Structures are given as C-alpha cells and as structure tokens.
Amino acid sequence: MVSPTPLQAFSGVPRPSAPEHRQAIVDGEKMTGAQALVRSLEDLGVKDVFGIPGGAILPVYDAINDNTSFRFVLTRHEQAAGHAAEGYAITTGRVGVCIVTSGPGATNVVTAIADANMDSVPLLVITGQVGVSAIGTDAFQEADIVGITYPVAKHSFLVTRAQDIPRVLTEAHYIANSGRPGPVVVDVTKTAQKELMYYSWPQRMILPGYNPVTKAHGHVLSEAAKLFEQSYRPVLYVGGGAVRSDAGAQVKTLAELVNAPIVTTLPARGLVSDRDAKVLGMPGMHGTIAATGAIQRSDLLVAIGARFDDRVTGDLNAFAPTARVIHIDIDPAEIGKNRQADVPIVGDVATVLDDLIVEIRRTQSIQGRPEHAAWWQQINAWRKDYPNAYAESDDGSLAPQWVVEQLSDMANPLTIWVSGVGQHQMWASQFIDFQTPHSWISSGGLGTMGYGLPAALGACVGSERDFKGAKPVWLIDGDGSFQMNPQELATAFQEHMPIKVAILNNSTLGMVRQWQTLFYKQHYSQTDLFDGDDVPEESDIPDFVKLADAYGCVGMRVRTKDEAIAAIEKANAINDRPVLIDFRVWKDAMVWPMIAAGTSNDEVVYKPGVTPLKAGGAASSTAAPSTAQQSTND
C-alpha cells in the first residue's frame, strides 16, 4: 500500500498480514520492486540520476546495471546528490532525480529538498527505508523521512508494497513538474524493494483533488488590461516562476507592449538579456538603485511568478506604497500571502501572459497607450547616476567585483553560471552580463552554502545531455561556501566534467563579516577562515591549489590582474578536467547597494552616506565613487 502524507506517517503503516497486502495481481512482467523502480524511471524518460548507495536502498542499486538506460552519477554526499539534481533540473527543465539510502542518507538530502521547495525546482527524491516489520522499532538507520520532509516537500509518499511502485513514481514525477514545481519524496521500504510484483506500463494516476490551474479566467485579464491603461509608472517584477514557465519571450513582449521596465529577482536573472534596454537588474537588499527605485515609485506593480520575498520588499508596509498590484502565479497560496493583489491571476505564467498580451492589444487599439516619457526619464537618471560600481582595494589585492567582470567578459556567451551563497553570489548577480535564459543557477530562498559545486555538477550533466557540452559551466564560489562540499571535486574529475571553479578567496565568511562591520561594531566573531593572504602561504588551511591537485583537477592561484587574466584564459582552454582558480581578493570589499534587513527600501544605501531614494539623500553628482568602474550591465 501507499500511505498518505500525515505527520505521523509511521504510526499508520499496516503490517504484512493486512488484507490489502494479500491482494493478487498477475498482469504484467514479473520482477522485484527494485527492478520495477528502475524500469519506471526508464519509462518516465529519466536520462540522468544522482545519488549514493546504502543498505536500505541496496536492492535498487543492485537493479542498476550496464543495460540501464539512464546515466548514474555517483556523488560523494547525499546533500550533493540533491543539489546536483537541482542544477540539472534548472538547466534542462526536466525533473531532477536522486536516489539515497535511509536514516542519515535520507536526512542528509533534506537540505536539498528544502532548497528545491523554496526555489520551486522539480525534484524526485527516492529514499530507502527499513522493512515494514521494522518500522517504528528504532531499527538501524530508521528515520521517519515522510514526517521529516512533510513541511519542506511538495508531497511525500511511503511505499510499503512492490505493486504500488510504478504508479507512485508516475504520480510523484507528475506532481514534481506540474503546477508549481517542487520536490517530491518517495520513501520505499526494503520490503517493497525485495517483493515480487507484476510490472505494466503506463500507469493510471490516482490524485483526487490535485488539479493545477494553468489558464486564467477571462474577466481578470480584462481587469488587468484596464490597470495598464491607467498606469503611468508600471513595473514588471519578474521572479523565478517565470523562469520555471520559460516565459522570457512573453515577458519581453509585454514590456515592449506596455513600455514598462523589467526588474528580476535573483532566480530570474538572465530571463531577459541584460543588454535589453528595459532590464534594470535585481531589486531589493543588494539590487540596483534603478530597480529598487522603480518599484518604490511605481503606480502599477506586475508581479510575474514572484512571491514578494523579504529580501525584495524590505519593510513590507513601506514596499511600493503607491502601487496597485497585479499578481500572476500558478500557486494560489502565494497570491495575497504577503501583499494584497488588486487583480489576482492564478495560472501558468507563460499561458497567462500569452492571453494577457492579446487583451492588452485589444484595449490599446481602443484606448491607446499612456505616456511614459517622464517615467523613463526618472529611471534613466537613476541608471546614469547610480550604476553598479565598486572601489579598488587599498592594499593592492584584487577587487572581487573586477574578477567577476573579467570572468563574464572572457566567457562563452552561452556559459551557465553557478554560485554558492554569500558576497560572491551578490557580486555575480550584479556584474555578470547575463544574455540567455536558464544561464544562472543559485540558491535563492534557502541560501544554502555548499550548494555551488554540486549544482554545477548537475548543470554540467545537463549541458552534456541537452547541448552536447556547448554550454560551459563556471562556478563562482566563496572560500567559506566552497568548503561545505569540496569532496564533489572527486565526482567532477571521475565523471570527466570540465567545470571551471572561481573561488573569491577573502579568507573570511564575507557576508557575515559585512554584517559584523555594519551592525555589530566590527566584532569579527568566528568569521576568519585563515585560508588566504592573512596567514603565511604554508599555513593555508586548506591550500586550494593542493586540494585541486589531490582530486586530479588543475589548480591555480592568482594575486594580480595579469595573473588573473592569464589564469582565466587557461581555464577556458581546458576541457578534459575540472579547473579551480584561487583568486586572492580584498577582505574588506562589501556588497553595495544595501538595504538593512527589515527597513524600508527607501533607505537603500548606494555607498556609505549616499541614500538616493531617501528625502535629503546625496545629490546625484556625488553618487559614483571616484575609483569606481561601471559594470557591463549598465
């Protein structure tokens, strides 16, 4: 049987003597449940799987052999398997799949499940479980993974009978990739894996009540079109839902049609090329002044697959105070959750925008289009006076922003960019010149350090699968974030993945240090990592170049601009193994602009002492630092 998803799942599991367990099914090919699981993945069209074996999932691994049609990538940690599946899903648009064992194997992957849930990434996570008769006995490596994942997964199944495996995997795969995408957990007991069953395909799903809405009702589209007709300061606030819906073309068309600027949240970077004149960049805590200012001064805010995250809104009560709101989202639970919508539209973003564009064109043919010249004059003034900029270091070390600019300028335009979490993540989002959709992979909602390297593995597998490796993968990571999953260099080397890794090594937990500088009176408690230029080179722990060499990768260390250019050129030319570059960067570099957590976006600080959106803020003529260099995004 398959238990539903109660928080106390284990207490309701029937014993083998239950009448349902004796049900006889004799139609189909006879095989074990483990073999049925592998066959189901093949029949679902799964091409790549990540994971690591263990005792409670061993029958499934025994069923994987040279004739199995999907590629299996052996990671070195279960969390890494989950993040690799995420990177693969974002790159390909398909469901990422990982298979791990019970107990600690399953709990290790919980972080990746929570991460995927926050960022709406479709995952199928298959975990082993102890035998049915051992459930509830505190058996070796037993853990209630259904109960554990219930709050952080889209859905969780517990499978106790082999005959249910094909149907449950069919349902899980469909749930993960339909509606609002997300992670689905299938916990399979060892009993179900070893039992004999009769396999048939396709399977009929049993999902009463699960009917995702994709198409909007007509009346809300006409109401939305009327708001555009009445708006003189519109803004398209585009989030990760637009990426999952692959709605870049529709967003661009809508922006042209209504002459509105586009601001993109962190997950949506690259959905529309940064070279498009209407793209203002990222809003919020570390967003551009133009993007944040446009939202704050707008009279119509069109949220497209966005969830009004606190990193975007700041003080919610002071967020976009003069704007009416159109909110488009496939998840009805998101609409009205943080900001009340004047026109709520439930549906798939791409489908809704296709229909909305038609309605707006009809309205414009009758009413015309409002004049937005003054609005664009203000926006362009923000862009001119407050570009993405940075100061050079005062100690001769590399400015990390400069490193990111060089990586971007020297990269293949098709490059897939991956980041860890921290200051380097924000610099990457600010200074990479994003030109194509699905070219940016980063942990947004959960902010998971250690995400970068395994996600890059998944992106590399996806690039090989769908683009024959034509899309190179660059990981921009911090020395702190990288050390949380460095063991995956072994996976990258043994799987012949030519991933390029740029570590912006400031020898500290940079974002935490920035907050300690600004809000904790420069009390740098437990943020020094002693792995950079603040210690003698022979004392580096770790020495990233030696670490790369130990894993069979090419390692380089650079301290000067000339060395940096040469190292990047060399890395771009190597395509038979991973490359790691240890960039020694300025320890005191900070991410600007910045909005302190919980404050109004009007309090945004462009640089110390300059608050462009605040009454009495510094004049635009003093905005740019004297040593600043303008980003290629502007």
C-alpha positions as CSV (number, residue, x, y, z in Angstrom):
1,M,0.0,0.0,0.0
2,V,1.0,3.7,-0.2
3,S,0.3,5.7,3.0
4,P,-0.8,9.3,2.6
5,T,1.4,12.1,3.9
6,P,0.5,12.5,7.6
7,L,3.0,14.0,10.0
8,Q,2.8,10.7,12.0
9,A,3.2,8.5,8.9
10,F,4.9,5.6,10.5
11,S,2.1,5.0,13.1
12,G,-0.4,4.2,10.4
13,V,1.7,1.7,8.4
14,P,-0.2,-1.7,8.2
15,R,1.6,-5.0,8.9
16,P,2.1,-7.6,6.2
17,S,-0.9,-9.5,7.4
18,A,-3.3,-6.8,6.4
19,P,-5.9,-7.9,3.8
20,E,-4.8,-5.4,1.2
21,H,-1.2,-6.9,1.3
22,R,-2.5,-10.3,0.2
23,Q,-4.1,-8.8,-3.0
24,A,-3.0,-10.8,-6.0
25,I,-2.1,-9.0,-9.3
26,V,-0.9,-11.2,-12.1
27,D,-1.0,-9.0,-15.2
28,G,2.4,-7.8,-16.5
29,E,6.0,-8.8,-16.3
30,K,7.1,-10.5,-13.1
31,M,10.0,-8.7,-11.3
32,T,11.1,-7.4,-8.0
33,G,10.0,-4.0,-6.7
34,A,13.6,-2.7,-7.1
35,Q,13.6,-3.7,-10.7
36,A,10.2,-2.1,-11.2
37,L,11.6,1.1,-9.7
38,V,14.5,1.2,-12.2
39,R,12.2,0.3,-15.1
40,S,9.7,3.0,-14.0
41,L,12.4,5.7,-14.2
42,E,13.3,4.5,-17.6
43,D,9.7,4.5,-18.8
44,L,9.3,8.0,-17.4
45,G,12.1,9.2,-19.7
46,V,14.6,9.8,-16.9
47,K,18.1,10.2,-18.5
48,D,20.3,11.0,-15.6
49,V,20.2,10.1,-11.9
50,F,22.4,11.2,-9.0
51,G,23.0,9.5,-5.7
52,I,25.0,7.3,-3.4
53,P,24.1,3.8,-2.2
54,G,23.4,2.3,1.3
55,G,22.0,-0.7,3.0
56,A,18.2,0.1,2.8
57,I,18.3,1.1,-0.9
58,L,20.8,-1.7,-2.0
59,P,18.2,-3.7,-3.9
60,V,17.5,-0.7,-6.1
61,Y,21.3,-0.3,-6.8
62,D,21.5,-4.0,-7.5
63,A,18.9,-3.5,-10.2
64,I,21.1,-0.8,-11.9
65,N,23.4,-2.4,-14.4
66,D,25.1,-1.9,-17.7
67,N,21.8,-2.2,-19.5
68,T,20.1,0.5,-17.6
69,S,19.2,3.4,-19.9
70,F,19.8,6.3,-17.6
71,R,23.3,7.6,-16.6
72,F,24.0,7.3,-12.9
73,V,26.3,9.9,-11.3
74,L,27.9,8.8,-8.0
75,T,28.3,11.8,-5.8
76,R,30.2,11.7,-2.5
77,H,27.5,13.0,-0.3
78,E,23.7,12.8,-0.3
79,Q,23.2,16.6,0.1
80,A,25.4,17.0,-3.0
81,A,23.2,14.4,-4.9
82,G,20.2,16.6,-4.2
83,H,21.8,19.8,-5.2
84,A,23.2,18.2,-8.4
85,A,19.7,17.1,-9.2
86,E,18.6,20.7,-8.7
87,G,21.3,22.1,-11.0
88,Y,20.3,19.5,-13.6
89,A,16.6,20.4,-13.3
90,I,17.2,24.1,-13.7
91,T,19.5,23.6,-16.7
92,T,17.2,21.1,-18.6
93,G,13.7,22.0,-17.4
94,R,13.2,18.3,-16.5
95,V,12.7,16.6,-13.2
96,G,16.0,16.1,-11.3
97,V,16.2,12.6,-9.8
98,C,18.4,11.3,-6.9
99,I,18.4,8.0,-5.0
100,V,19.8,7.7,-1.5
101,T,19.5,5.3,1.4
102,S,17.6,5.5,4.7
103,G,18.3,7.2,8.0
104,P,21.3,9.6,7.7
105,G,21.3,9.2,3.9
106,A,17.8,10.5,3.8
107,T,18.3,13.2,6.4
108,N,21.4,14.4,4.5
109,V,19.3,15.1,1.5
110,V,16.7,17.1,3.4
111,T,18.6,20.4,2.9
112,A,18.4,19.9,-0.9
113,I,14.7,19.1,-0.6
114,A,14.1,22.3,1.4
115,D,16.2,24.3,-1.0
116,A,14.2,23.0,-4.0
117,N,11.0,23.7,-2.3
118,M,11.9,27.3,-1.7
119,D,13.0,27.8,-5.3
120,S,10.3,25.7,-6.9
121,V,12.7,23.2,-8.5
122,P,11.2,19.9,-9.7
123,L,12.9,17.0,-7.9
124,L,12.1,13.3,-7.4
125,V,14.0,12.1,-4.3
126,I,13.9,8.4,-3.8
127,T,15.0,7.2,-0.4
128,G,15.4,3.7,1.1
129,Q,13.5,2.7,4.2
130,V,13.8,-0.2,6.6
131,G,11.5,-3.2,6.2
132,V,7.8,-2.8,7.1
133,S,8.1,-5.1,10.1
134,A,11.0,-2.9,11.5
135,I,9.2,0.4,11.1
136,G,8.6,2.0,14.5
137,T,11.1,-0.2,16.3
138,D,14.1,2.2,16.1
139,A,15.8,-0.1,13.7
140,F,19.3,0.6,12.4
141,Q,19.2,3.6,10.2
142,E,15.5,4.1,10.6
143,A,14.1,7.6,10.3
144,D,10.6,8.9,9.5
145,I,11.6,10.7,6.3
146,V,8.0,11.2,5.3
147,G,7.3,13.1,8.6
148,I,10.6,14.9,8.4
149,T,10.1,16.2,4.8
150,Y,6.4,16.9,5.1
151,P,6.9,20.6,5.8
152,V,9.6,21.1,3.2
153,A,8.4,19.0,0.2
154,K,5.6,19.4,-2.2
155,H,4.5,15.9,-1.5
156,S,5.8,12.7,0.2
157,F,5.0,9.1,-0.3
158,L,5.7,6.0,1.8
159,V,5.7,2.8,-0.3
160,T,5.3,-0.5,1.6
161,R,4.2,-2.8,-1.3
162,A,6.1,-3.5,-4.5
163,Q,3.0,-3.4,-6.7
164,D,2.5,0.3,-6.0
165,I,5.9,1.4,-7.1
166,P,5.2,2.1,-10.8
167,R,2.1,4.1,-10.0
168,V,3.6,6.1,-7.2
169,L,6.7,7.0,-9.3
170,T,4.3,8.1,-12.1
171,E,2.4,10.3,-9.7
172,A,5.5,11.7,-8.0
173,H,7.1,12.6,-11.3
174,Y,3.9,14.4,-12.4
175,I,3.4,16.2,-9.2
176,A,7.1,17.4,-9.2
177,N,6.8,19.0,-12.6
178,S,3.2,20.2,-12.8
179,G,1.6,23.2,-11.2
180,R,4.2,25.0,-9.1
181,P,7.2,22.7,-9.5
182,G,8.8,21.3,-6.4
183,P,10.5,18.3,-4.7
184,V,8.6,15.0,-4.2
185,V,9.9,12.3,-1.8
186,V,9.2,8.6,-2.4
187,D,10.3,6.6,0.6
188,V,10.5,2.9,-0.4
189,T,10.7,0.2,2.2
190,K,13.2,-2.6,1.7
191,T,10.2,-4.9,1.9
192,A,8.7,-3.3,-1.2
193,Q,12.1,-3.4,-3.0
194,K,12.5,-7.1,-2.5
195,E,9.0,-8.3,-3.1
196,L,7.9,-9.8,-6.4
197,M,5.3,-7.9,-8.4
198,Y,3.9,-7.7,-11.9
199,Y,5.0,-4.7,-14.0
200,S,2.9,-2.9,-16.5
201,W,3.1,0.5,-18.2
202,P,1.7,3.1,-18.5
203,Q,0.2,3.5,-15.0
204,R,-3.1,5.3,-14.2
205,M,-2.5,8.0,-11.6
206,I,-4.8,8.4,-8.5
207,L,-4.6,12.0,-7.5
208,P,-8.0,13.2,-6.4
209,G,-8.1,16.9,-5.8
210,Y,-4.8,17.7,-7.5
211,N,-5.8,19.8,-10.5
212,P,-3.3,22.7,-11.1
213,V,-4.8,25.7,-12.8
214,T,-2.8,26.8,-15.9
215,K,-5.2,29.1,-17.7
216,A,-6.6,32.4,-16.2
217,H,-10.3,33.3,-16.2
218,G,-11.1,35.9,-18.8
219,H,-12.5,38.6,-16.5
220,V,-9.3,39.0,-14.6
221,L,-7.4,39.6,-17.8
222,S,-9.6,42.4,-18.8
223,E,-9.3,43.9,-15.3
224,A,-5.5,43.7,-15.6
225,A,-5.6,45.3,-19.0
226,K,-7.6,48.3,-17.6
227,L,-4.9,48.8,-14.9
228,F,-2.2,49.1,-17.6
229,E,-4.4,51.6,-19.4
230,Q,-4.5,53.7,-16.2
231,S,-0.8,53.4,-15.3
232,Y,1.9,56.0,-15.9
233,R,4.6,54.3,-13.9
234,P,4.3,50.5,-14.5
235,V,7.0,47.9,-13.5
236,L,7.2,44.3,-14.3
237,Y,8.5,42.5,-11.2
238,V,9.6,39.1,-12.5
239,G,10.5,36.1,-10.4
240,G,11.6,32.5,-10.6
241,G,8.1,31.3,-11.6
242,A,8.6,33.0,-15.0
243,V,11.9,31.0,-15.4
244,R,10.2,27.7,-14.5
245,S,7.5,28.6,-17.0
246,D,10.1,29.5,-19.6
247,A,8.3,32.8,-20.2
248,G,11.2,35.0,-21.2
249,A,9.8,35.8,-24.7
250,Q,6.4,36.7,-23.2
251,V,7.9,39.0,-20.5
252,K,9.9,40.8,-23.2
253,T,6.9,41.2,-25.4
254,L,4.8,42.5,-22.5
255,A,7.5,45.0,-21.6
256,E,7.6,46.3,-25.1
257,L,3.8,46.5,-25.4
258,V,3.2,48.5,-22.2
259,N,6.6,50.3,-22.3
260,A,7.5,49.1,-18.8
261,P,10.8,48.4,-17.1
262,I,11.7,44.8,-16.1
263,V,13.2,44.0,-12.7
264,T,14.2,40.4,-12.0
265,T,14.6,38.7,-8.7
266,L,17.8,36.6,-8.0
267,P,16.4,33.4,-9.5
268,A,15.2,35.2,-12.6
269,R,18.5,36.8,-13.7
270,G,19.0,36.3,-17.4
271,L,15.4,35.5,-18.2
272,V,15.6,38.6,-20.5
273,S,19.0,39.7,-21.6
274,D,20.8,42.3,-19.5
275,R,21.5,44.0,-22.8
276,D,17.8,44.8,-23.3
277,A,17.3,48.5,-22.5
278,K,14.2,47.7,-20.4
279,V,16.1,45.4,-17.9
280,L,17.0,47.3,-14.7
281,G,18.6,44.3,-12.9
282,M,17.8,43.0,-9.5
283,P,15.8,44.9,-6.8
284,G,15.9,44.7,-3.1
285,M,18.6,44.2,-0.5
286,H,21.5,44.2,-2.9
287,G,19.7,45.3,-6.0
288,T,20.4,48.2,-8.3
289,I,19.1,51.7,-7.4
290,A,17.2,51.8,-10.7
291,A,15.3,48.5,-10.0
292,T,14.6,49.3,-6.3
293,G,13.6,52.9,-7.1
294,A,11.3,51.9,-9.9
295,I,9.4,49.5,-7.6
296,Q,9.2,52.1,-4.8
297,R,7.9,54.8,-7.1
298,S,5.6,52.7,-9.3
299,D,1.9,53.1,-9.6
300,L,1.4,49.6,-11.1
301,L,3.5,46.6,-9.9
302,V,3.0,43.5,-12.0
303,A,4.4,40.5,-10.1
304,I,5.0,37.7,-12.5
305,G,5.9,34.4,-10.8
306,A,7.3,36.3,-7.8
307,R,6.5,35.8,-4.2
308,F,7.2,39.2,-2.5
309,D,10.2,37.8,-0.7
310,D,11.5,39.8,2.3
311,R,14.9,40.3,0.5
312,V,13.0,42.2,-2.2
313,T,10.4,44.0,-0.2
314,G,12.3,45.1,2.9
315,D,9.7,46.6,5.3
316,L,6.6,45.2,3.7
317,N,4.4,48.0,5.0
318,A,6.6,50.5,3.1
319,F,7.0,48.5,-0.1
320,A,5.8,50.1,-3.3
321,P,3.4,52.3,-1.3
322,T,1.7,54.0,-4.3
323,A,1.3,50.9,-6.5
324,R,-1.7,48.8,-7.4
325,V,-0.7,45.2,-7.8
326,I,-1.4,42.6,-10.5
327,H,-0.1,39.2,-9.2
328,I,0.3,36.3,-11.6
329,D,1.3,33.0,-10.1
330,I,0.4,29.3,-10.6
331,D,0.3,28.8,-6.9
332,P,-2.9,30.3,-5.4
333,A,-1.4,30.2,-1.9
334,E,1.2,32.8,-3.0
335,I,-1.4,35.4,-4.0
336,G,-2.2,37.7,-1.1
337,K,0.2,35.9,1.2
338,N,2.5,38.9,1.6
339,R,0.9,41.7,-0.4
340,Q,-2.7,42.1,-1.3
341,A,-3.3,41.9,-5.0
342,D,-5.8,44.3,-6.8
343,V,-6.0,41.8,-9.6
344,P,-5.1,38.2,-8.7
345,I,-4.4,35.9,-11.6
346,V,-3.9,32.2,-11.0
347,G,-2.3,30.3,-13.8
348,D,0.9,29.3,-15.6
349,V,2.9,32.4,-16.3
350,A,3.6,31.8,-20.0
351,T,0.0,30.9,-20.7
352,V,-1.4,33.8,-18.7
353,L,0.9,36.3,-20.4
354,D,0.0,35.0,-23.9
355,D,-3.6,35.7,-23.1
356,L,-3.0,39.0,-21.3
357,I,-1.0,40.3,-24.2
358,V,-3.9,39.7,-26.5
359,E,-6.2,41.5,-24.1
360,I,-3.9,44.5,-23.7
361,R,-3.5,44.8,-27.5
362,R,-7.3,44.8,-27.8
363,T,-7.6,47.5,-25.1
364,Q,-4.9,49.6,-26.6
365,S,-6.5,49.5,-30.0
366,I,-9.5,51.3,-28.4
367,Q,-7.9,53.4,-25.7
368,G,-4.4,54.0,-26.9
369,R,-1.3,53.7,-24.6
370,P,-0.5,56.0,-21.7
371,E,2.5,58.4,-22.0
372,H,5.6,57.1,-20.0
373,A,8.3,59.6,-21.1
374,A,8.6,61.2,-17.6
375,W,8.8,57.7,-16.0
376,W,11.7,56.6,-18.3
377,Q,13.4,59.9,-17.7
378,Q,13.5,59.2,-14.0
379,I,14.6,55.6,-14.5
380,N,17.4,56.6,-16.8
381,A,18.6,59.2,-14.4
382,W,18.9,56.5,-11.7
383,R,20.8,54.3,-14.1
384,K,23.2,57.1,-15.1
385,D,23.8,58.4,-11.6
386,Y,23.9,55.1,-9.7
387,P,25.4,52.4,-11.8
388,N,26.8,49.1,-10.5
389,A,30.2,50.3,-9.3
390,Y,32.9,49.4,-6.8
391,A,36.1,50.7,-5.3
392,E,39.5,49.2,-5.8
393,S,41.3,47.8,-2.8
394,D,43.5,49.9,-0.6
395,D,46.0,47.0,-0.1
396,G,46.8,46.0,-3.6
397,S,44.7,42.9,-3.6
398,L,42.1,42.1,-6.3
399,A,38.7,43.7,-6.1
400,P,36.3,40.7,-6.3
401,Q,33.9,42.6,-8.5
402,W,36.7,43.2,-11.0
403,V,37.3,39.4,-11.0
404,V,33.7,38.7,-11.8
405,E,33.7,41.3,-14.6
406,Q,36.7,39.6,-16.2
407,L,35.1,36.1,-15.9
408,S,32.0,37.5,-17.6
409,D,33.8,39.4,-20.3
410,M,36.1,36.4,-21.2
411,A,33.4,33.7,-21.1
412,N,31.5,32.0,-23.9
413,P,28.1,33.8,-24.2
414,L,26.4,30.5,-23.6
415,T,28.0,29.9,-20.3
416,I,25.9,28.5,-17.4
417,W,26.8,30.5,-14.3
418,V,26.5,28.8,-10.9
419,S,27.2,30.4,-7.5
420,G,27.4,29.4,-3.8
421,V,25.9,31.7,-1.2
422,G,27.4,34.9,0.2
423,Q,29.0,38.1,-1.0
424,H,30.3,36.3,-4.2
425,Q,26.7,35.4,-5.0
426,M,25.6,39.0,-5.0
427,W,28.6,40.2,-6.9
428,A,28.0,37.5,-9.5
429,S,24.3,38.6,-9.9
430,Q,25.4,42.2,-10.2
431,F,28.4,42.0,-12.5
432,I,27.8,39.1,-14.8
433,D,26.4,40.1,-18.2
434,F,23.5,37.6,-18.4
435,Q,22.4,37.1,-22.0
436,T,20.4,34.0,-22.1
437,P,17.6,32.3,-20.1
438,H,18.5,29.3,-17.8
439,S,22.1,30.6,-17.6
440,W,22.0,31.3,-13.8
441,I,21.8,28.7,-11.0
442,S,21.9,29.8,-7.4
443,S,20.3,29.0,-4.1
444,G,17.8,31.9,-3.6
445,G,15.1,31.2,-1.0
446,L,17.1,29.0,1.4
447,G,20.5,30.5,0.8
448,T,22.4,27.2,1.1
449,M,26.1,27.4,1.5
450,G,27.8,24.4,-0.2
451,Y,25.2,24.5,-3.0
452,G,27.5,25.7,-5.7
453,L,29.8,22.8,-6.6
454,P,27.2,20.0,-6.7
455,A,24.8,22.3,-8.5
456,A,27.5,22.9,-11.1
457,L,27.9,19.1,-11.5
458,G,24.2,18.8,-12.3
459,A,24.4,21.7,-14.7
460,C,27.4,20.1,-16.5
461,V,25.5,16.8,-16.9
462,G,22.5,18.8,-18.2
463,S,24.7,20.7,-20.7
464,E,26.2,17.4,-21.9
465,R,22.8,15.8,-22.2
466,D,20.9,18.6,-24.0
467,F,23.6,20.8,-25.6
468,K,26.5,18.3,-26.2
469,G,28.6,20.3,-23.8
470,A,28.2,23.5,-25.8
471,K,27.3,25.4,-22.7
472,P,30.4,25.7,-20.4
473,V,29.8,25.8,-16.7
474,W,31.5,28.3,-14.4
475,L,31.1,28.2,-10.7
476,I,31.7,31.4,-8.7
477,D,32.1,30.5,-5.1
478,G,33.5,31.8,-1.8
479,D,36.2,30.1,0.2
480,G,33.7,29.5,3.0
481,S,30.8,28.2,0.9
482,F,33.1,26.0,-1.2
483,Q,34.4,24.2,1.8
484,M,31.0,22.8,2.6
485,N,31.0,20.4,-0.3
486,P,34.6,20.3,-1.7
487,Q,34.5,16.5,-1.9
488,E,32.5,16.7,-5.1
489,L,35.7,17.6,-7.0
490,A,36.2,13.8,-7.0
491,T,32.8,13.4,-8.7
492,A,33.7,16.1,-11.3
493,F,37.1,14.5,-12.1
494,Q,35.9,10.9,-12.3
495,E,32.9,11.9,-14.5
496,H,35.2,14.0,-16.8
497,M,33.3,17.2,-16.1
498,P,35.2,20.3,-17.3
499,I,33.8,22.6,-14.7
500,K,35.6,25.9,-14.0
501,V,35.7,27.0,-10.4
502,A,36.5,30.5,-9.4
503,I,37.0,30.9,-5.6
504,L,36.8,34.5,-4.5
505,N,39.1,33.9,-1.5
506,N,38.9,36.7,1.1
507,S,39.8,34.4,3.9
508,T,36.6,35.1,5.7
509,L,32.9,34.4,5.8
510,G,32.4,37.5,3.8
511,M,28.7,38.3,4.1
512,V,28.7,37.6,7.8
513,R,31.7,39.8,8.2
514,Q,30.0,42.6,6.3
515,W,27.1,42.5,8.7
516,Q,29.5,42.4,11.6
517,T,31.2,45.5,10.2
518,L,28.0,47.4,9.7
519,F,25.8,46.2,12.6
520,Y,28.0,44.6,15.2
521,K,30.7,47.3,15.8
522,Q,33.3,45.3,13.8
523,H,33.3,42.5,16.3
524,Y,34.5,39.7,13.9
525,S,33.4,36.7,15.9
526,Q,34.2,33.4,14.3
527,T,34.4,34.6,10.7
528,D,38.1,34.4,9.9
529,L,38.9,31.2,8.0
530,F,42.7,31.6,7.8
531,D,42.9,30.2,4.2
532,G,44.1,33.3,2.4
533,D,46.7,36.1,2.4
534,D,46.1,36.9,6.1
535,V,48.3,33.9,7.0
536,P,51.7,32.6,5.6
537,E,51.1,30.6,2.4
538,E,52.5,27.4,4.0
539,S,49.8,27.7,6.7
540,D,46.8,28.0,4.3
541,I,44.1,25.6,5.5
542,P,43.2,24.4,3.0
543,D,45.6,25.2,0.2
544,F,43.0,25.2,-2.6
545,V,45.6,24.6,-5.3
546,K,46.9,21.4,-3.5
547,L,43.3,20.4,-2.9
548,A,42.5,20.6,-6.6
549,D,45.6,18.6,-7.4
550,A,44.7,16.0,-4.8
551,Y,41.4,15.5,-6.7
552,G,43.0,15.3,-10.1
553,C,42.0,18.8,-11.1
554,V,44.0,21.8,-12.4
555,G,44.7,24.3,-9.6
556,M,45.9,27.9,-9.9
557,R,46.4,30.8,-7.5
558,V,46.4,34.4,-8.6
559,R,47.1,37.7,-6.8
560,T,47.5,40.2,-9.6
561,K,45.3,41.3,-12.6
562,D,47.8,40.0,-15.1
563,E,47.8,36.6,-13.3
564,A,44.1,36.6,-13.2
565,I,43.7,37.2,-17.0
566,A,46.2,34.5,-17.8
567,A,44.5,32.0,-15.4
568,I,41.0,32.7,-16.8
569,E,42.3,32.2,-20.4
570,K,44.0,28.9,-19.4
571,A,40.8,27.7,-17.6
572,N,38.7,28.4,-20.6
573,A,41.0,26.4,-22.8
574,I,40.9,23.2,-20.6
575,N,38.1,20.9,-21.5
576,D,39.2,17.5,-20.2
577,R,39.0,18.0,-16.4
578,P,37.8,20.5,-13.7
579,V,39.8,23.7,-13.1
580,L,40.0,25.6,-9.9
581,I,41.3,29.2,-9.6
582,D,42.1,30.6,-6.1
583,F,41.6,34.4,-6.6
584,R,43.0,36.2,-3.6
585,V,40.7,39.2,-3.2
586,W,40.2,42.2,-0.9
587,K,39.0,41.1,2.5
588,D,37.2,44.4,3.2
589,A,35.2,44.6,-0.1
590,M,31.5,45.0,0.6
591,V,28.4,44.5,-1.4
592,W,26.7,47.8,-2.3
593,P,24.0,48.9,-2.7
594,M,22.5,47.5,0.5
595,I,19.2,47.8,2.4
596,A,19.4,46.8,6.1
597,A,17.1,43.9,6.9
598,G,13.6,45.0,7.9
599,T,14.0,48.6,6.8
600,S,12.2,50.4,4.0
601,N,13.6,50.1,0.5
602,D,13.7,53.9,0.5
603,E,16.6,53.5,3.0
604,V,18.8,51.9,0.3
605,V,22.4,52.9,0.7
606,Y,24.3,53.2,-2.6
607,K,27.6,53.6,-0.8
608,P,28.2,54.9,2.8
609,G,26.5,58.3,3.1
610,V,24.6,58.1,-0.2
611,T,20.8,57.3,0.1
612,P,19.3,58.1,-3.3
613,L,15.7,57.3,-2.5
614,K,15.6,58.9,0.9
615,A,14.4,62.5,1.3
616,G,17.5,64.6,1.5
617,G,19.7,61.9,0.1
618,A,23.1,62.8,-1.5
619,A,22.9,64.6,-4.8
620,S,23.5,62.5,-7.9
621,S,26.6,64.4,-8.8
622,T,28.4,62.8,-5.9
623,A,26.9,59.3,-6.5
624,A,29.7,57.4,-8.1
625,P,32.9,56.5,-6.2
626,S,36.0,58.2,-7.6
627,T,37.6,54.8,-8.2
628,A,34.5,53.1,-9.4
629,Q,34.3,51.2,-12.7
630,Q,31.0,50.8,-14.3
631,S,29.6,47.3,-14.8
632,T,28.9,45.9,-18.2
633,N,25.3,45.5,-17.1
634,D,24.7,49.2,-17.4
